[in-house]
Amino acid sequence: MVTASQEIDLAVLLADTEAEIVRLVGDRDASTHGLYEMVRYHLALDGSGASGGKRIRPLLGLLAYASIAGDHRRALPGAAAVELGHNFSLVHDDIEDGDVERRHRPTLWSIHGIPQAINAGDALFSLSRIALHRLTDLGFPDAKVLRLMRLFDQTCLALCEGQYLDIAMSGSEELMTVELYFDMIGRKTAALIAASIEAGALLATDDEAVIARYRAFGWALGLAFQLNDDLLGIWGAEQATGKAPSDVAHKKKTLPVIYAYEHAGPEDRQRLGQLYASPEPSPAEVAEIIAILERSGARPYTRDQARHYRDEALAELAAAGVLEPSAREHLEGIIVSVINA
């Protein structure tokens, strides 16, 4: 356990995570160097200066570890595994969704074709497993490393289950229920965030009660994160999010839309179905959809749910009872910065 407060620099944690990943994705074989070029491109570790995302998941895991055990460096293989695993799913998601752009530049499949992109995604998954092997070299017991591997395998399976639900319902004329939507985002979003934080705690302590608190914190945070994203995708300001709110224009069936289908009046519900059947909604039709969502109460409902899970995450964090002050401050800061509903 940490006995004295230590100042934690988030930039150092991020830089150390990227260094750990770079160590893993260096050219392993000259004849396959193109594969690792693809991996580095997707991770924005190709020297281009492109954004590789906020690296929230590994950051949360390192902060969880540091909040209990102090120096974050022994947990870096776990952080690298989390980020590589997350990105394997993104490569495959881009293919499945037909997205040609991610983080303001072309996706892997749109450059190299679907077969090579699938292979690069598989390589990222394999590298995420290899990352965990270094925990043994750092002196962690085999039983703990195996437990962490089981946690990551269970989480990857949950991601696949959530993606199945998403694809199945996106291609169906039947709209999923609010209850099923929460099940889906639990598997697609909350599971990985919860596993990232649980992994940090698991590496730092043998106290099962503490580990359970951290997992519950991560689960609630993951749900709040997705619900906040649902709000921003419709009502967010571009200057605040860095992207235009376009979920309605792209006809995404996020929580506000699903809630409106369940709670709007008969006329609004019928009209919403007609508008979502339109191949490409016009700006006027997008505005009409948003007006229906507003009338149904979808916006305050989604906001209240995001706040509920945000507050639940904060409560679980407080109940853990072992937090090093600087790490706790950063964890709370992340919650406030990404959950602004």
C-alpha positions as CSV (number, residue, x, y, z in Angstrom):
1,M,0.0,0.0,0.0
2,V,1.0,3.6,-0.6
3,T,2.1,5.3,2.6
4,A,3.0,8.8,1.4
5,S,1.5,11.1,-1.2
6,Q,3.3,11.1,-4.6
7,E,2.7,13.6,-7.4
8,I,1.6,11.7,-10.5
9,D,2.2,13.2,-13.9
10,L,-0.3,11.9,-16.4
11,A,2.0,12.7,-19.3
12,V,4.6,10.4,-17.9
13,L,2.1,7.6,-17.5
14,L,1.1,8.0,-21.2
15,A,4.6,8.3,-22.5
16,D,5.7,5.2,-20.5
17,T,2.6,3.2,-21.9
18,E,3.5,4.2,-25.5
19,A,7.2,3.2,-24.9
20,E,6.0,-0.2,-23.6
21,I,3.9,-0.6,-26.8
22,V,6.7,0.5,-29.1
23,R,8.9,-2.1,-27.5
24,L,6.3,-4.7,-28.5
25,V,5.5,-3.5,-32.0
26,G,9.1,-3.1,-33.3
27,D,9.9,-5.0,-36.5
28,R,10.1,-8.6,-35.4
29,D,11.0,-9.9,-38.9
30,A,12.3,-7.9,-41.8
31,S,10.1,-9.9,-44.2
32,T,6.9,-8.8,-42.3
33,H,7.9,-5.2,-41.4
34,G,4.9,-4.0,-43.4
35,L,2.6,-5.6,-40.8
36,Y,4.2,-3.6,-38.0
37,E,4.0,-0.4,-40.1
38,M,0.3,-1.0,-40.3
39,V,0.1,-1.6,-36.5
40,R,2.1,1.5,-35.7
41,Y,0.0,3.6,-38.2
42,H,-3.3,2.5,-36.5
43,L,-1.8,3.3,-33.1
44,A,-0.5,6.7,-34.3
45,L,3.0,5.6,-33.3
46,D,4.4,6.1,-36.8
47,G,5.9,9.6,-36.2
48,S,3.2,11.4,-38.1
49,G,1.9,13.4,-35.2
50,A,-1.6,12.0,-35.6
51,S,-3.8,11.4,-32.7
52,G,-3.9,7.9,-31.2
53,G,-6.8,8.7,-28.9
54,K,-6.8,9.7,-25.3
55,R,-5.4,6.3,-24.0
56,I,-8.0,6.5,-21.3
57,R,-8.2,2.8,-20.6
58,P,-4.5,2.2,-19.9
59,L,-4.3,5.4,-18.0
60,L,-7.2,4.3,-15.7
61,G,-5.4,1.0,-15.1
62,L,-2.1,2.6,-14.2
63,L,-3.8,5.1,-11.9
64,A,-5.7,2.3,-10.2
65,Y,-2.4,0.5,-9.6
66,A,-0.6,3.6,-8.5
67,S,-3.4,4.5,-6.1
68,I,-2.7,1.3,-4.2
69,A,1.0,0.4,-4.8
70,G,2.7,3.6,-5.8
71,D,5.1,3.6,-8.7
72,H,3.1,2.7,-11.9
73,R,6.0,1.2,-13.9
74,R,5.5,-2.5,-12.8
75,A,1.9,-2.3,-14.2
76,L,3.0,-1.1,-17.7
77,P,2.6,-4.5,-19.4
78,G,-1.0,-4.6,-18.3
79,A,-1.6,-1.1,-19.6
80,A,0.0,-2.0,-22.9
81,A,-2.2,-5.1,-23.1
82,V,-5.3,-3.1,-22.5
83,E,-4.5,-0.5,-25.2
84,L,-3.5,-3.1,-27.8
85,G,-6.6,-5.2,-27.1
86,H,-8.9,-2.1,-27.4
87,N,-7.3,-1.2,-30.7
88,F,-7.7,-4.7,-32.1
89,S,-11.4,-4.3,-31.6
90,L,-11.3,-0.9,-33.3
91,V,-9.6,-2.2,-36.4
92,H,-12.3,-4.9,-36.7
93,D,-15.1,-2.4,-35.9
94,D,-14.0,-0.1,-38.7
95,I,-14.3,-3.0,-41.2
96,E,-17.7,-4.2,-39.8
97,D,-19.1,-0.7,-39.8
98,G,-17.6,0.3,-43.2
99,D,-15.9,3.4,-41.6
100,V,-13.3,4.9,-43.9
101,E,-11.9,7.4,-41.3
102,R,-10.8,7.2,-37.7
103,R,-9.3,10.1,-35.7
104,H,-9.2,12.3,-38.8
105,R,-7.3,10.0,-41.1
106,P,-8.0,6.9,-43.2
107,T,-8.7,3.6,-41.5
108,L,-6.5,0.6,-42.1
109,W,-8.9,-1.4,-44.3
110,S,-9.5,1.6,-46.5
111,I,-5.8,1.8,-47.3
112,H,-4.7,-1.8,-47.3
113,G,-7.9,-3.7,-47.9
114,I,-10.0,-5.9,-45.7
115,P,-7.8,-9.0,-45.6
116,Q,-4.7,-7.2,-44.4
117,A,-6.6,-5.1,-42.0
118,I,-8.2,-8.2,-40.4
119,N,-4.7,-9.7,-40.1
120,A,-3.4,-6.5,-38.5
121,G,-6.3,-6.6,-36.0
122,D,-5.4,-10.2,-35.2
123,A,-1.8,-9.2,-34.7
124,L,-2.8,-6.4,-32.2
125,F,-4.8,-9.0,-30.3
126,S,-1.8,-11.4,-30.2
127,L,0.5,-8.6,-29.1
128,S,-1.9,-7.7,-26.3
129,R,-1.5,-11.3,-25.0
130,I,2.3,-11.2,-25.4
131,A,2.4,-7.9,-23.5
132,L,1.2,-9.8,-20.4
133,H,4.1,-12.3,-20.5
134,R,6.5,-9.6,-19.3
135,L,4.6,-9.5,-15.9
136,T,6.3,-12.8,-15.1
137,D,9.7,-11.2,-15.9
138,L,8.9,-8.4,-13.4
139,G,8.3,-10.9,-10.6
140,F,4.5,-11.2,-10.5
141,P,3.4,-14.7,-9.4
142,D,2.3,-17.1,-12.2
143,A,-1.2,-17.4,-10.5
144,K,-1.7,-13.7,-10.7
145,V,-0.6,-13.5,-14.3
146,L,-2.9,-16.3,-15.3
147,R,-5.8,-14.6,-13.5
148,L,-5.1,-11.5,-15.4
149,M,-5.0,-13.4,-18.7
150,R,-8.3,-15.0,-17.8
151,L,-9.8,-11.6,-17.1
152,F,-8.6,-10.2,-20.4
153,D,-9.9,-13.3,-22.3
154,Q,-13.3,-13.0,-20.7
155,T,-13.4,-9.3,-21.5
156,C,-12.5,-9.9,-25.2
157,L,-15.4,-12.4,-25.4
158,A,-17.7,-9.8,-23.9
159,L,-16.6,-7.3,-26.5
160,C,-17.5,-9.9,-29.2
161,E,-20.8,-10.5,-27.6
162,G,-21.6,-6.8,-27.5
163,Q,-20.5,-6.3,-31.1
164,Y,-22.8,-9.2,-32.1
165,L,-25.7,-7.5,-30.5
166,D,-24.9,-4.2,-32.1
167,I,-24.5,-5.6,-35.6
168,A,-27.6,-7.8,-35.2
169,M,-29.8,-5.0,-34.1
170,S,-28.4,-2.5,-36.5
171,G,-29.4,-4.8,-39.4
172,S,-32.8,-5.5,-38.0
173,E,-36.0,-3.5,-38.5
174,E,-36.9,-4.3,-34.9
175,L,-35.4,-1.8,-32.5
176,M,-33.7,-3.1,-29.3
177,T,-35.2,-2.2,-26.0
178,V,-33.7,0.1,-23.5
179,E,-32.9,-2.9,-21.3
180,L,-31.1,-4.7,-24.2
181,Y,-29.2,-1.5,-25.0
182,F,-27.8,-1.3,-21.5
183,D,-26.8,-5.0,-21.8
184,M,-25.0,-4.2,-25.1
185,I,-23.0,-1.2,-23.9
186,G,-22.1,-3.1,-20.8
187,R,-20.4,-5.7,-23.0
188,K,-19.0,-3.2,-25.6
189,T,-17.9,-0.3,-23.4
190,A,-18.1,-1.0,-19.6
191,A,-16.5,-4.4,-19.7
192,L,-13.2,-3.1,-21.0
193,I,-13.0,-0.1,-18.8
194,A,-13.9,-2.2,-15.8
195,A,-11.3,-4.8,-16.7
196,S,-8.6,-2.1,-17.2
197,I,-9.2,-0.8,-13.7
198,E,-9.6,-4.2,-12.2
199,A,-6.3,-5.3,-13.7
200,G,-4.5,-2.4,-12.1
201,A,-6.0,-3.3,-8.7
202,L,-5.4,-7.0,-9.2
203,L,-1.7,-6.4,-9.8
204,A,-1.4,-4.1,-6.8
205,T,-3.1,-6.0,-4.1
206,D,-4.5,-9.4,-3.0
207,D,-7.4,-7.8,-1.1
208,E,-10.5,-9.2,-2.9
209,A,-12.8,-6.6,-1.4
210,V,-10.6,-3.8,-2.8
211,I,-10.4,-5.4,-6.2
212,A,-14.2,-5.8,-6.3
213,R,-14.6,-2.1,-5.5
214,Y,-12.3,-1.1,-8.3
215,R,-14.1,-3.3,-10.8
216,A,-17.5,-1.8,-9.7
217,F,-16.0,1.7,-10.1
218,G,-14.8,0.8,-13.6
219,W,-18.2,-0.7,-14.6
220,A,-20.2,2.3,-13.6
221,L,-17.6,4.6,-15.2
222,G,-17.9,2.7,-18.5
223,L,-21.7,3.0,-18.6
224,A,-21.5,6.7,-17.7
225,F,-18.9,7.2,-20.4
226,Q,-21.1,5.6,-23.1
227,L,-24.2,7.5,-22.1
228,N,-22.4,10.8,-22.0
229,D,-21.1,9.9,-25.5
230,D,-24.7,9.3,-26.6
231,L,-25.7,12.7,-25.5
232,L,-22.7,14.4,-27.2
233,G,-23.4,12.5,-30.4
234,I,-26.7,14.4,-30.7
235,W,-26.5,17.6,-28.6
236,G,-22.7,18.1,-28.1
237,A,-21.0,21.3,-29.2
238,E,-18.4,20.7,-31.9
239,Q,-15.9,23.1,-30.2
240,A,-16.1,21.1,-27.0
241,T,-15.9,17.6,-28.5
242,G,-13.7,18.2,-31.6
243,K,-16.3,16.6,-33.9
244,A,-19.8,17.5,-35.1
245,P,-22.7,15.8,-33.4
246,S,-23.8,13.5,-36.2
247,D,-25.4,10.4,-34.6
248,V,-28.8,11.4,-35.9
249,A,-27.6,12.1,-39.4
250,H,-25.9,8.7,-39.4
251,K,-29.1,7.1,-38.0
252,K,-27.3,5.6,-35.0
253,K,-29.7,3.9,-32.6
254,T,-28.3,5.2,-29.3
255,L,-30.1,5.4,-26.0
256,P,-32.0,8.7,-26.7
257,V,-33.5,7.2,-29.9
258,I,-34.4,3.9,-28.3
259,Y,-36.0,5.7,-25.3
260,A,-38.0,7.9,-27.7
261,Y,-39.3,4.9,-29.6
262,E,-40.5,3.5,-26.3
263,H,-41.9,6.6,-24.7
264,A,-43.0,9.0,-27.5
265,G,-46.6,9.5,-28.4
266,P,-48.1,7.3,-31.2
267,E,-47.7,10.0,-33.9
268,D,-44.2,10.9,-33.0
269,R,-43.2,7.2,-32.8
270,Q,-44.6,6.6,-36.3
271,R,-42.9,9.6,-37.7
272,L,-39.6,8.7,-36.0
273,G,-39.8,5.3,-37.7
274,Q,-40.4,7.0,-41.1
275,L,-37.5,9.4,-40.7
276,Y,-35.1,6.6,-39.6
277,A,-36.1,4.7,-42.7
278,S,-34.9,7.5,-44.9
279,P,-31.7,6.6,-46.7
280,E,-30.1,9.9,-46.0
281,P,-32.0,12.4,-43.7
282,S,-31.9,16.0,-44.9
283,P,-31.0,18.7,-42.4
284,A,-34.7,19.5,-41.9
285,E,-35.4,15.8,-41.2
286,V,-32.5,15.6,-38.7
287,A,-33.9,18.7,-36.9
288,E,-37.4,17.0,-36.9
289,I,-35.9,13.8,-35.3
290,I,-34.1,15.8,-32.6
291,A,-37.4,17.7,-31.9
292,I,-39.2,14.3,-31.4
293,L,-36.4,13.2,-29.1
294,E,-36.8,16.4,-27.1
295,R,-40.6,16.0,-26.8
296,S,-40.2,12.4,-25.6
297,G,-37.9,13.3,-22.7
298,A,-35.0,11.3,-24.2
299,R,-32.5,14.0,-23.5
300,P,-33.1,14.5,-19.7
301,Y,-33.5,10.7,-19.3
302,T,-30.1,10.0,-20.9
303,R,-28.5,12.8,-18.9
304,D,-30.0,11.5,-15.7
305,Q,-28.7,8.0,-16.4
306,A,-25.2,9.3,-17.2
307,R,-25.2,11.3,-14.0
308,H,-26.5,8.3,-12.0
309,Y,-23.6,6.0,-13.1
310,R,-21.1,8.9,-12.8
311,D,-22.1,9.3,-9.1
312,E,-22.1,5.5,-8.6
313,A,-18.5,5.4,-10.0
314,L,-17.5,8.2,-7.6
315,A,-19.1,6.4,-4.7
316,E,-17.3,3.1,-5.5
317,L,-14.0,5.0,-5.7
318,A,-14.6,6.6,-2.3
319,A,-15.5,3.2,-0.8
320,A,-12.3,1.6,-1.9
321,G,-10.6,3.3,0.9
322,V,-7.0,2.9,-0.2
323,L,-6.5,5.7,-2.6
324,E,-3.2,7.6,-2.8
325,P,-4.2,11.3,-2.9
326,S,-2.6,12.3,-6.2
327,A,-4.0,9.2,-8.0
328,R,-7.4,9.8,-6.5
329,E,-7.4,13.4,-7.7
330,H,-6.5,12.3,-11.2
331,L,-9.1,9.5,-11.3
332,E,-11.8,12.0,-10.1
333,G,-10.6,14.5,-12.7
334,I,-10.9,12.0,-15.5
335,I,-14.5,11.2,-14.4
336,V,-15.4,14.9,-14.4
337,S,-13.6,15.6,-17.7
338,V,-15.2,12.7,-19.7
339,I,-18.6,12.6,-18.0
340,N,-19.9,16.2,-18.4
341,A,-23.6,15.4,-18.8
